[in-house]
Amino acid sequence: MSTMVLSQTEASMAAYQLVQNLQHHFANKLDAMSHELGNAVCTEALTWLRDGGRHGGGVRLEVRDDTLFNRGSVNISQVHYDDDPEKKLAAASAISTIIHPYNPHAPSVHMHISWTQMRDGYGYWRIMADLNPAIFNKVHQTRFTKMLQEVSGSMYAKASAQGDRYFYIPALKRHRGVSHFYLEQFNRGNPREDSVLAKQLGETVIDTYCTLLRESMTCQCSEKDMMTQQAYHTLYFFQVLTLDRGTTSGLLVHDQNDIGILASLPKYIDADLLLSWQAYVQKPQDILLKRLVECLGSGRVLVDAAIKRRLANVVRAHYKQYPEALHMQASGDRIAPTVQNHD
C-alpha cells in the first residue's frame, strides 16, 4: 500500500505540523460537541495521495453526526516536488475547512490557512476565514468580527477589505458570508511572527466559532427556516463553483482529490433556484452554470460523491474550453502565482 511522503524541508515540516495541530484542535471540539449534544459520532479520517503518495497528499476529517451537521470536513494536505527541480512550486501545506451545521440558526464557517514555498526560496501564507449564516444573526457577526480584529491587529483593515472583495458575488449583488478575512501572499519578512499569526488566528477562529455553534445548535427552527438554509446553501454552491479561485485551481491542477476539494459543498441545494440565476451571469460563466445544473437535475438535490465527480469534470472541461474565463474568478488585491498559473 502506498503511503504519503512529506517534504523534508524545515519550513514545510513546520507548516505541516501547524496545520495538523489545527486540524486536531478543531476535530476534538467537534467530536466533544457530538458527544454532548448529538449521537456521539466522531469525525472520520479519509486519506488521499498525490501521485501515489510520492508528492504528498492529505487527510480530511469528515463530520459524521448528521443530527448536528449538514456537512463538514477539516482537511489538511501537503504537496511537494522535492524530486522535481523544474517545478516552480517546491511545497505547500494547508488546512481548509468548512462546517455546515444542520440547524439553520447555527452559522457555517470556512477557514483556509496555507504555507507555500516556491522553488526560488520565496514563501508566503494564505489566511482566510469567513462566517456564513443562513439566517443572519447580528450578535454572531459582531463577535466573530471583533475576534478577527483583536487577533490580527493592524492587519485587519487590509484583510477585511480583501475578504469583502473576494466573497462578493457580482451576478447577485451580494456577498457570501457576513464577516470576511483574507490575506494573500502574506510575508512581512519575519517568518516567526507570520507563523505565530497564522497559528493564533486559526486557533481563535476555531474556538470562537465552536462557541457560537454550541450556543445556537439547539435553537428551535421552522420549515421556513430550513428552506431559508437551503436557499443559502444554494448560493454557497454557486459561489464556490463559479467564482472561488482556490477551488477552481485545485480541480484544474489534478483530479486525485475531487471529493475532498468539493467537501465544502452543502448536502442539499435547490437546482431550480440555481438555474434561475443563469440570466444574471456573464458569458461564458452562464454556460458553466447551465452545465453544473445539468449534473444535478431539478428540485431539491442531494450532492453526493457521484455528483461531485461530475461537477469537477464539468469545471475542468469548461476552463479548458474557455481559459479566458479564469480571469472572471474572485480575487483579493493580488493573485498568488500558484493559483494563477496552476503550477
C-alpha beads as a LAMMPS data file, in Angstrom:
LAMMPS data file: protein, C-alpha beads

343 atoms
342 bonds

1 atom types
1 bond types

-500.0 500.0 xlo xhi
-500.0 500.0 ylo yhi
-500.0 500.0 zlo zhi

Masses

1 110.0

Atoms # bond

1 1 1 0.000 0.000 0.000
2 1 1 1.298 3.461 -0.916
3 1 1 1.877 5.963 1.874
4 1 1 2.085 9.727 1.895
5 1 1 5.628 11.105 1.707
6 1 1 6.132 14.557 3.235
7 1 1 8.605 17.207 2.195
8 1 1 11.633 17.248 4.489
9 1 1 12.475 20.937 4.234
10 1 1 12.383 22.721 7.586
11 1 1 9.762 25.303 6.605
12 1 1 7.489 22.692 5.050
13 1 1 7.700 20.384 8.061
14 1 1 6.914 23.253 10.438
15 1 1 3.954 24.396 8.357
16 1 1 2.549 20.877 8.098
17 1 1 2.829 20.443 11.868
18 1 1 0.973 23.727 12.350
19 1 1 -1.963 22.790 10.115
20 1 1 -2.053 19.271 11.561
21 1 1 -2.339 20.717 15.090
22 1 1 -5.167 23.000 13.969
23 1 1 -6.960 20.046 12.386
24 1 1 -6.814 18.008 15.585
25 1 1 -7.864 21.018 17.675
26 1 1 -10.967 21.596 15.556
27 1 1 -11.886 17.921 15.254
28 1 1 -11.586 17.402 19.014
29 1 1 -14.014 20.251 19.640
30 1 1 -16.497 18.962 17.062
31 1 1 -16.266 15.424 18.478
32 1 1 -16.857 16.739 22.010
33 1 1 -19.933 18.583 20.775
34 1 1 -21.222 15.412 19.145
35 1 1 -20.828 13.501 22.419
36 1 1 -22.536 16.231 24.409
37 1 1 -25.362 17.285 22.072
38 1 1 -25.617 14.668 19.335
39 1 1 -25.195 10.958 18.669
40 1 1 -21.561 10.668 19.816
41 1 1 -20.295 10.029 16.273
42 1 1 -16.695 11.151 15.817
43 1 1 -15.126 12.586 12.684
44 1 1 -13.820 10.012 10.213
45 1 1 -10.335 10.225 8.692
46 1 1 -10.056 9.775 4.924
47 1 1 -6.719 9.900 3.099
48 1 1 -5.860 10.843 -0.477
49 1 1 -2.462 10.522 -2.185
50 1 1 -0.772 12.755 -4.734
51 1 1 0.826 10.587 -7.423
52 1 1 0.570 7.505 -5.230
53 1 1 1.957 9.399 -2.236
54 1 1 5.243 10.351 -3.911
55 1 1 4.300 14.028 -3.933
56 1 1 2.353 14.083 -0.696
57 1 1 -1.405 14.072 -0.283
58 1 1 -3.763 14.779 2.546
59 1 1 -6.157 13.706 5.273
60 1 1 -9.662 15.020 5.657
61 1 1 -11.678 14.515 8.810
62 1 1 -15.341 14.368 7.818
63 1 1 -18.079 15.053 10.351
64 1 1 -20.457 12.112 10.614
65 1 1 -23.046 13.189 13.196
66 1 1 -25.960 14.149 10.939
67 1 1 -28.084 15.141 13.922
68 1 1 -25.794 18.181 14.293
69 1 1 -24.215 18.702 10.889
70 1 1 -25.494 19.065 7.353
71 1 1 -21.967 18.500 6.093
72 1 1 -18.470 19.384 7.132
73 1 1 -14.826 18.440 6.898
74 1 1 -11.467 19.556 8.246
75 1 1 -8.880 18.935 5.534
76 1 1 -5.105 19.128 5.659
77 1 1 -2.644 18.460 2.880
78 1 1 0.955 18.766 1.826
79 1 1 2.003 18.778 -1.794
80 1 1 5.705 18.933 -2.669
81 1 1 8.125 18.365 -5.523
82 1 1 11.379 17.560 -3.776
83 1 1 12.210 15.238 -6.683
84 1 1 11.346 17.690 -9.483
85 1 1 13.530 20.820 -9.525
86 1 1 11.807 22.073 -12.687
87 1 1 8.614 22.845 -10.775
88 1 1 8.151 26.466 -9.692
89 1 1 6.310 25.220 -6.616
90 1 1 8.541 23.472 -4.079
91 1 1 5.951 22.625 -1.409
92 1 1 2.654 23.744 0.108
93 1 1 0.943 22.778 3.374
94 1 1 -2.672 23.712 4.075
95 1 1 -5.709 23.347 6.263
96 1 1 -9.020 24.040 4.578
97 1 1 -12.245 23.514 6.447
98 1 1 -15.956 24.173 6.060
99 1 1 -18.658 23.272 8.551
100 1 1 -22.358 23.433 7.628
101 1 1 -24.496 22.770 10.721
102 1 1 -27.873 21.060 10.495
103 1 1 -29.669 23.800 12.436
104 1 1 -30.247 26.839 10.186
105 1 1 -29.726 29.205 13.152
106 1 1 -26.172 27.908 13.572
107 1 1 -23.758 29.590 11.129
108 1 1 -21.433 27.845 8.716
109 1 1 -17.739 28.688 8.803
110 1 1 -14.936 28.496 6.269
111 1 1 -11.240 28.727 7.091
112 1 1 -8.130 28.232 4.975
113 1 1 -4.546 28.608 6.177
114 1 1 -1.653 27.559 3.963
115 1 1 2.087 27.990 3.581
116 1 1 3.538 27.968 0.055
117 1 1 7.253 27.599 -0.650
118 1 1 8.387 28.492 -4.157
119 1 1 11.455 26.918 -5.762
120 1 1 13.284 30.279 -5.723
121 1 1 13.039 30.362 -1.911
122 1 1 10.173 32.819 -1.587
123 1 1 7.435 31.669 0.777
124 1 1 4.127 33.096 1.895
125 1 1 0.973 32.423 3.898
126 1 1 -2.599 32.481 2.651
127 1 1 -5.012 33.114 5.524
128 1 1 -8.781 33.150 5.121
129 1 1 -11.739 32.993 7.494
130 1 1 -15.396 33.850 6.963
131 1 1 -18.672 33.395 8.831
132 1 1 -21.582 32.167 6.720
133 1 1 -25.006 32.229 8.397
134 1 1 -28.113 31.039 6.596
135 1 1 -30.152 33.213 8.969
136 1 1 -28.429 36.481 9.836
137 1 1 -27.512 36.995 13.489
138 1 1 -26.056 40.394 14.315
139 1 1 -24.596 39.201 17.620
140 1 1 -22.709 36.368 15.868
141 1 1 -21.391 38.726 13.206
142 1 1 -20.192 41.233 15.795
143 1 1 -18.431 38.645 17.955
144 1 1 -16.743 36.935 15.006
145 1 1 -15.596 40.262 13.541
146 1 1 -14.312 41.502 16.904
147 1 1 -12.325 38.306 17.282
148 1 1 -10.710 38.804 13.864
149 1 1 -9.872 42.419 14.727
150 1 1 -8.300 41.528 18.059
151 1 1 -6.146 38.660 16.806
152 1 1 -4.903 40.387 13.631
153 1 1 -4.468 43.954 14.925
154 1 1 -3.168 46.304 12.243
155 1 1 -3.624 43.662 9.550
156 1 1 -7.402 43.564 9.969
157 1 1 -8.375 46.503 7.728
158 1 1 -6.483 45.099 4.746
159 1 1 -7.671 41.528 5.356
160 1 1 -11.291 42.599 5.763
161 1 1 -11.245 44.673 2.569
162 1 1 -9.677 41.821 0.595
163 1 1 -12.188 39.370 2.017
164 1 1 -15.129 41.594 1.155
165 1 1 -13.836 41.815 -2.394
166 1 1 -13.146 38.091 -2.730
167 1 1 -16.517 36.896 -1.445
168 1 1 -18.645 39.341 -3.414
169 1 1 -20.954 37.736 -5.987
170 1 1 -21.418 40.269 -8.830
171 1 1 -24.291 38.417 -10.532
172 1 1 -26.388 38.508 -7.362
173 1 1 -25.040 41.801 -5.996
174 1 1 -24.371 40.334 -2.562
175 1 1 -21.662 38.661 -0.520
176 1 1 -21.240 35.085 0.567
177 1 1 -20.960 35.420 4.326
178 1 1 -21.106 38.364 6.718
179 1 1 -17.577 38.623 8.131
180 1 1 -14.535 38.135 5.914
181 1 1 -10.786 37.909 6.449
182 1 1 -8.290 37.279 3.659
183 1 1 -4.529 37.749 3.483
184 1 1 -2.914 36.618 0.220
185 1 1 0.853 36.184 -0.262
186 1 1 1.337 37.219 3.357
187 1 1 5.029 37.680 4.140
188 1 1 6.215 40.545 6.344
189 1 1 9.848 39.390 6.276
190 1 1 9.647 37.812 9.732
191 1 1 8.838 34.095 9.367
192 1 1 8.368 33.530 13.104
193 1 1 5.877 36.385 13.558
194 1 1 3.940 35.396 10.440
195 1 1 3.736 31.788 11.616
196 1 1 2.518 32.912 15.046
197 1 1 -0.252 34.973 13.442
198 1 1 -1.340 32.020 11.286
199 1 1 -1.458 29.771 14.368
200 1 1 -3.226 32.282 16.599
201 1 1 -5.807 33.198 14.012
202 1 1 -6.526 29.538 13.269
203 1 1 -6.971 28.633 16.925
204 1 1 -9.068 31.698 17.710
205 1 1 -11.355 31.223 14.712
206 1 1 -11.941 27.616 15.761
207 1 1 -12.594 28.490 19.411
208 1 1 -14.899 31.416 18.632
209 1 1 -16.845 29.514 16.016
210 1 1 -17.359 26.494 18.260
211 1 1 -18.720 28.783 20.979
212 1 1 -21.227 30.304 18.529
213 1 1 -22.068 26.847 17.244
214 1 1 -22.707 25.413 20.698
215 1 1 -24.939 28.356 21.618
216 1 1 -27.148 28.042 18.540
217 1 1 -27.097 24.310 17.811
218 1 1 -30.273 23.609 19.791
219 1 1 -32.332 26.632 18.688
220 1 1 -35.873 25.846 17.594
221 1 1 -36.332 26.036 13.821
222 1 1 -39.307 26.008 11.466
223 1 1 -39.842 24.616 7.990
224 1 1 -39.403 28.170 6.699
225 1 1 -36.019 28.329 8.442
226 1 1 -34.966 25.089 6.742
227 1 1 -35.980 26.473 3.343
228 1 1 -34.002 29.649 4.054
229 1 1 -30.991 27.493 4.810
230 1 1 -31.395 25.523 1.578
231 1 1 -31.534 28.767 -0.421
232 1 1 -28.361 29.966 1.278
233 1 1 -26.640 26.649 0.676
234 1 1 -27.540 27.029 -2.988
235 1 1 -25.872 30.434 -3.015
236 1 1 -22.823 28.895 -1.331
237 1 1 -22.687 26.220 -4.027
238 1 1 -22.978 28.922 -6.718
239 1 1 -20.114 30.985 -5.320
240 1 1 -17.789 28.017 -4.814
241 1 1 -18.204 26.524 -8.294
242 1 1 -18.395 29.672 -10.409
243 1 1 -16.157 32.137 -8.552
244 1 1 -13.898 30.542 -5.955
245 1 1 -10.374 30.690 -7.355
246 1 1 -8.907 28.264 -4.813
247 1 1 -11.476 25.565 -5.583
248 1 1 -11.097 26.005 -9.333
249 1 1 -7.304 25.910 -9.136
250 1 1 -7.391 22.735 -7.059
251 1 1 -9.626 20.996 -9.584
252 1 1 -7.527 22.120 -12.545
253 1 1 -4.180 21.062 -11.100
254 1 1 -5.152 17.389 -10.724
255 1 1 -8.094 15.013 -10.352
256 1 1 -6.791 12.993 -7.396
257 1 1 -8.822 14.735 -4.681
258 1 1 -12.068 15.879 -6.284
259 1 1 -14.226 14.679 -3.387
260 1 1 -12.003 16.391 -0.836
261 1 1 -11.808 19.663 -2.757
262 1 1 -15.596 19.738 -3.061
263 1 1 -16.134 18.735 0.563
264 1 1 -17.180 22.352 1.152
265 1 1 -20.434 21.846 -0.765
266 1 1 -23.591 21.611 1.379
267 1 1 -25.571 18.372 1.333
268 1 1 -28.731 19.663 -0.341
269 1 1 -29.296 22.512 -2.794
270 1 1 -32.178 23.847 -4.886
271 1 1 -31.293 23.174 -8.533
272 1 1 -34.233 25.235 -9.802
273 1 1 -33.122 28.275 -7.806
274 1 1 -29.584 27.789 -9.084
275 1 1 -30.751 27.722 -12.697
276 1 1 -32.825 30.880 -12.169
277 1 1 -29.581 32.833 -11.670
278 1 1 -28.235 31.941 -15.123
279 1 1 -29.731 35.080 -16.683
280 1 1 -27.605 37.263 -14.367
281 1 1 -24.289 35.526 -15.057
282 1 1 -21.809 36.871 -17.602
283 1 1 -20.747 34.762 -20.567
284 1 1 -19.213 32.220 -20.654
285 1 1 -19.916 31.529 -16.963
286 1 1 -23.605 31.218 -17.812
287 1 1 -22.631 28.119 -19.789
288 1 1 -20.729 26.754 -16.783
289 1 1 -23.766 27.278 -14.568
290 1 1 -26.053 25.547 -17.041
291 1 1 -23.734 22.535 -17.226
292 1 1 -23.460 22.359 -13.446
293 1 1 -27.249 22.283 -13.158
294 1 1 -27.368 19.501 -15.753
295 1 1 -25.278 17.410 -13.333
296 1 1 -27.885 17.975 -10.638
297 1 1 -31.271 17.664 -12.272
298 1 1 -34.115 19.666 -10.739
299 1 1 -35.695 20.437 -7.390
300 1 1 -34.039 19.552 -4.103
301 1 1 -30.857 17.630 -4.889
302 1 1 -28.545 15.581 -2.681
303 1 1 -24.981 16.497 -3.651
304 1 1 -23.352 13.090 -3.199
305 1 1 -19.922 11.781 -4.215
306 1 1 -21.039 10.776 -7.712
307 1 1 -22.420 14.238 -8.388
308 1 1 -19.241 15.852 -7.020
309 1 1 -17.169 13.891 -9.519
310 1 1 -19.402 15.052 -12.368
311 1 1 -19.223 18.647 -11.148
312 1 1 -15.418 18.502 -11.008
313 1 1 -15.244 17.209 -14.580
314 1 1 -17.599 19.961 -15.759
315 1 1 -15.386 22.621 -14.184
316 1 1 -12.234 21.205 -15.803
317 1 1 -13.880 20.899 -19.215
318 1 1 -15.254 24.438 -19.004
319 1 1 -11.914 26.140 -18.358
320 1 1 -10.221 24.016 -20.982
321 1 1 -12.802 25.296 -23.464
322 1 1 -12.871 28.864 -22.090
323 1 1 -9.447 29.534 -20.482
324 1 1 -10.120 33.281 -20.585
325 1 1 -12.901 32.744 -18.025
326 1 1 -10.275 32.160 -15.341
327 1 1 -9.899 35.945 -15.196
328 1 1 -13.521 36.135 -14.014
329 1 1 -12.717 34.247 -10.821
330 1 1 -12.813 36.006 -7.464
331 1 1 -9.631 37.666 -6.209
332 1 1 -8.352 39.902 -3.467
333 1 1 -5.742 42.579 -4.140
334 1 1 -3.412 40.068 -5.791
335 1 1 -3.365 36.548 -7.195
336 1 1 -0.799 34.083 -5.954
337 1 1 1.416 32.583 -8.682
338 1 1 0.445 29.030 -7.722
339 1 1 -3.248 29.872 -8.075
340 1 1 -2.816 31.944 -11.206
341 1 1 -0.637 29.504 -13.120
342 1 1 -1.825 26.159 -11.672
343 1 1 1.767 25.006 -11.181

Bonds

1 1 1 2
2 1 2 3
3 1 3 4
4 1 4 5
5 1 5 6
6 1 6 7
7 1 7 8
8 1 8 9
9 1 9 10
10 1 10 11
11 1 11 12
12 1 12 13
13 1 13 14
14 1 14 15
15 1 15 16
16 1 16 17
17 1 17 18
18 1 18 19
19 1 19 20
20 1 20 21
21 1 21 22
22 1 22 23
23 1 23 24
24 1 24 25
25 1 25 26
26 1 26 27
27 1 27 28
28 1 28 29
29 1 29 30
30 1 30 31
31 1 31 32
32 1 32 33
33 1 33 34
34 1 34 35
35 1 35 36
36 1 36 37
37 1 37 38
38 1 38 39
39 1 39 40
40 1 40 41
41 1 41 42
42 1 42 43
43 1 43 44
44 1 44 45
45 1 45 46
46 1 46 47
47 1 47 48
48 1 48 49
49 1 49 50
50 1 50 51
51 1 51 52
52 1 52 53
53 1 53 54
54 1 54 55
55 1 55 56
56 1 56 57
57 1 57 58
58 1 58 59
59 1 59 60
60 1 60 61
61 1 61 62
62 1 62 63
63 1 63 64
64 1 64 65
65 1 65 66
66 1 66 67
67 1 67 68
68 1 68 69
69 1 69 70
70 1 70 71
71 1 71 72
72 1 72 73
73 1 73 74
74 1 74 75
75 1 75 76
76 1 76 77
77 1 77 78
78 1 78 79
79 1 79 80
80 1 80 81
81 1 81 82
82 1 82 83
83 1 83 84
84 1 84 85
85 1 85 86
86 1 86 87
87 1 87 88
88 1 88 89
89 1 89 90
90 1 90 91
91 1 91 92
92 1 92 93
93 1 93 94
94 1 94 95
95 1 95 96
96 1 96 97
97 1 97 98
98 1 98 99
99 1 99 100
100 1 100 101
101 1 101 102
102 1 102 103
103 1 103 104
104 1 104 105
105 1 105 106
106 1 106 107
107 1 107 108
108 1 108 109
109 1 109 110
110 1 110 111
111 1 111 112
112 1 112 113
113 1 113 114
114 1 114 115
115 1 115 116
116 1 116 117
117 1 117 118
118 1 118 119
119 1 119 120
120 1 120 121
121 1 121 122
122 1 122 123
123 1 123 124
124 1 124 125
125 1 125 126
126 1 126 127
127 1 127 128
128 1 128 129
129 1 129 130
130 1 130 131
131 1 131 132
132 1 132 133
133 1 133 134
134 1 134 135
135 1 135 136
136 1 136 137
137 1 137 138
138 1 138 139
139 1 139 140
140 1 140 141
141 1 141 142
142 1 142 143
143 1 143 144
144 1 144 145
145 1 145 146
146 1 146 147
147 1 147 148
148 1 148 149
149 1 149 150
150 1 150 151
151 1 151 152
152 1 152 153
153 1 153 154
154 1 154 155
155 1 155 156
156 1 156 157
157 1 157 158
158 1 158 159
159 1 159 160
160 1 160 161
161 1 161 162
162 1 162 163
163 1 163 164
164 1 164 165
165 1 165 166
166 1 166 167
167 1 167 168
168 1 168 169
169 1 169 170
170 1 170 171
171 1 171 172
172 1 172 173
173 1 173 174
174 1 174 175
175 1 175 176
176 1 176 177
177 1 177 178
178 1 178 179
179 1 179 180
180 1 180 181
181 1 181 182
182 1 182 183
183 1 183 184
184 1 184 185
185 1 185 186
186 1 186 187
187 1 187 188
188 1 188 189
189 1 189 190
190 1 190 191
191 1 191 192
192 1 192 193
193 1 193 194
194 1 194 195
195 1 195 196
196 1 196 197
197 1 197 198
198 1 198 199
199 1 199 200
200 1 200 201
201 1 201 202
202 1 202 203
203 1 203 204
204 1 204 205
205 1 205 206
206 1 206 207
207 1 207 208
208 1 208 209
209 1 209 210
210 1 210 211
211 1 211 212
212 1 212 213
213 1 213 214
214 1 214 215
215 1 215 216
216 1 216 217
217 1 217 218
218 1 218 219
219 1 219 220
220 1 220 221
221 1 221 222
222 1 222 223
223 1 223 224
224 1 224 225
225 1 225 226
226 1 226 227
227 1 227 228
228 1 228 229
229 1 229 230
230 1 230 231
231 1 231 232
232 1 232 233
233 1 233 234
234 1 234 235
235 1 235 236
236 1 236 237
237 1 237 238
238 1 238 239
239 1 239 240
240 1 240 241
241 1 241 242
242 1 242 243
243 1 243 244
244 1 244 245
245 1 245 246
246 1 246 247
247 1 247 248
248 1 248 249
249 1 249 250
250 1 250 251
251 1 251 252
252 1 252 253
253 1 253 254
254 1 254 255
255 1 255 256
256 1 256 257
257 1 257 258
258 1 258 259
259 1 259 260
260 1 260 261
261 1 261 262
262 1 262 263
263 1 263 264
264 1 264 265
265 1 265 266
266 1 266 267
267 1 267 268
268 1 268 269
269 1 269 270
270 1 270 271
271 1 271 272
272 1 272 273
273 1 273 274
274 1 274 275
275 1 275 276
276 1 276 277
277 1 277 278
278 1 278 279
279 1 279 280
280 1 280 281
281 1 281 282
282 1 282 283
283 1 283 284
284 1 284 285
285 1 285 286
286 1 286 287
287 1 287 288
288 1 288 289
289 1 289 290
290 1 290 291
291 1 291 292
292 1 292 293
293 1 293 294
294 1 294 295
295 1 295 296
296 1 296 297
297 1 297 298
298 1 298 299
299 1 299 300
300 1 300 301
301 1 301 302
302 1 302 303
303 1 303 304
304 1 304 305
305 1 305 306
306 1 306 307
307 1 307 308
308 1 308 309
309 1 309 310
310 1 310 311
311 1 311 312
312 1 312 313
313 1 313 314
314 1 314 315
315 1 315 316
316 1 316 317
317 1 317 318
318 1 318 319
319 1 319 320
320 1 320 321
321 1 321 322
322 1 322 323
323 1 323 324
324 1 324 325
325 1 325 326
326 1 326 327
327 1 327 328
328 1 328 329
329 1 329 330
330 1 330 331
331 1 331 332
332 1 332 333
333 1 333 334
334 1 334 335
335 1 335 336
336 1 336 337
337 1 337 338
338 1 338 339
339 1 339 340
340 1 340 341
341 1 341 342
342 1 342 343
